Amino acid sequence: MKRASKFTIPPNWKVLFNDLGLDIHEVLAHADLPQGLFDQQKVQLTPAQYFQIWHGIEAASHGTEMPLKLAEILSFESCDVPIYAAMCSDNLNAALVRLRDYKPLIGPMILDIEKDNTTTQLTLGCYGYEGELPKTLNLTEMVFMTQL
């Protein structure tokens, strides 16, 4: 699958920040992104900006366990279509294959799956970014995978 150079961020992220108790302006300031980013009709981020916003979320959370809080409020209505499709899968392995195939459409993330008769192992990677991955993003992915 071709890798995207920009990712459209759904408008529901603005609502999601509010539900998480995050100040969107503080998130954007920590991410070093324009304050009016979410006032645009279509929000698009480069891979580097995608990870910047996750660093902004982490900094603006002031130590709150954001991945667990996100798990509490995440609903089918607030999910991107690929995530919704995965949540509707018959079993975990089918859900993971859907996520692997469609995850690159919603963020600069790569999901590798290794499975045999007794185990399924996931490796999460990224592209377009050389820095340290935000701890909050890594933990959010782990929490999400356990909820499938």
N, C-alpha and C positions, 0 to 999 in steps of 0.2 A: 504494500500500500504506500502510495506517495505521502511524504510527510508535509504537513501544512506549514506555512510560514507565518500565518496569523490565525487566531482563534477567536470566534465570536463568543462573547460572554453574555449569557442570557440575562434579560432584565430582572429576573427573579433574584439575582445575586444581591441587588440593592435591598430587597425585602429580607433576604436571608441574613444580611449583615445586621439589619434592624432586629430580627428575631433572635440573633445571637448576642445582642446587646453591644454590638460593635459600632463605633462612630465611623461612618464611611470616610469622613474627611481625615480622621486620624490614620485609618488604614492606608489611604492614598498618600498621605504625607510620609509615613514610614516606608511606603513602597517607592517613593520618589516618582509618583505618577501624577498627572494633572488633576487638580481638584474637581474639575468639571467632567471628568471621564464618564461618569454614569449619567450625566445629563444629555449625552449624545444619543441619537436615534439608534445607532449600532455601535456597540463597544467591541473593539477588536484589539487583541494584544499579541505581541510577538512572543515567542517562547520565553525569552528573557523577562519580559514584562509579566508573563503569567506567573513565573516564580517570584518575581518582585512582589506581586500582590499577595502571594502566600506568606512571604516574609513580613509584609505589612500587617496581615491578619494576625500572625504570631506576635508581633510587637504590640499591636493594639489590644490584644487579649489580656495583657498584664498578668500573665501566669494562670489564667483560667484554663481549664482543661477543655480547650475548644473542640478537639475531635469527639469527645464524649458528649459535649453539649450539642454539637452538630448531629450526632446520632439520635439524640432525643427529639430533635425538631424536624429531622428529614422526613418527608412524606413523598408519596408517589407524585403528588401534584407539583412538588418543587424540583423534581428530577429532570435532567436532560433526557431526551428520548432514548439514547443508547443505554443509559442507566436504568430507565424504566423497563426497557426490553429485557435486560439482564435480570431484574427483580421478578419478572414474570416467567422466567425459565422453569422448566420441569425439575431441574436439579442443579446442584452447585457447579458441576463441570460444564453443563450447557451454558449457565450464566457466565462463567469465566471465559468461555470461548467467545461469547457475544461481546463481553467487555474488551477482550484482547483485540477483536476485530474493529471495534468502534471507538475505543478510547482515544486513538490518535485524532479523531475528529473533534473532540471536545477539549483537548489539552495536549501538550507536548510530552505525552507519557507513552511508554511501551510496556506491555504486560506479556511476559514470557510464562508459559505453562509447561510444566513437566509432570506427567501423571503415569501411574502404573496401576496395577490391580488393587493396591492398598493405600496409595498416597497421591496427593496432588500438591505440587510445590509451585509457588508463584515467585517471580522475580520482577520487581518493578524498576523500570529505567526511565530515562528522559533523554531529550535531545534539545539542542539549541541553547544550552545553559551550562556554564562551566563551574559555577559556584556550588557551595554546599546546599543541598536540598533542605527546604524548611522542615523542621521537626514536625510542625503541625500538619503539613501535607502528608508526610510519611505516616504519621499516626492516624490521620483521617482515612487514608487508604486502607490501613490495617483494620480499623474499626468497621469500615464499610464492608470489607471482605468477610468479616465474621458475621455481619448481619444478613448476608445473602443466604 
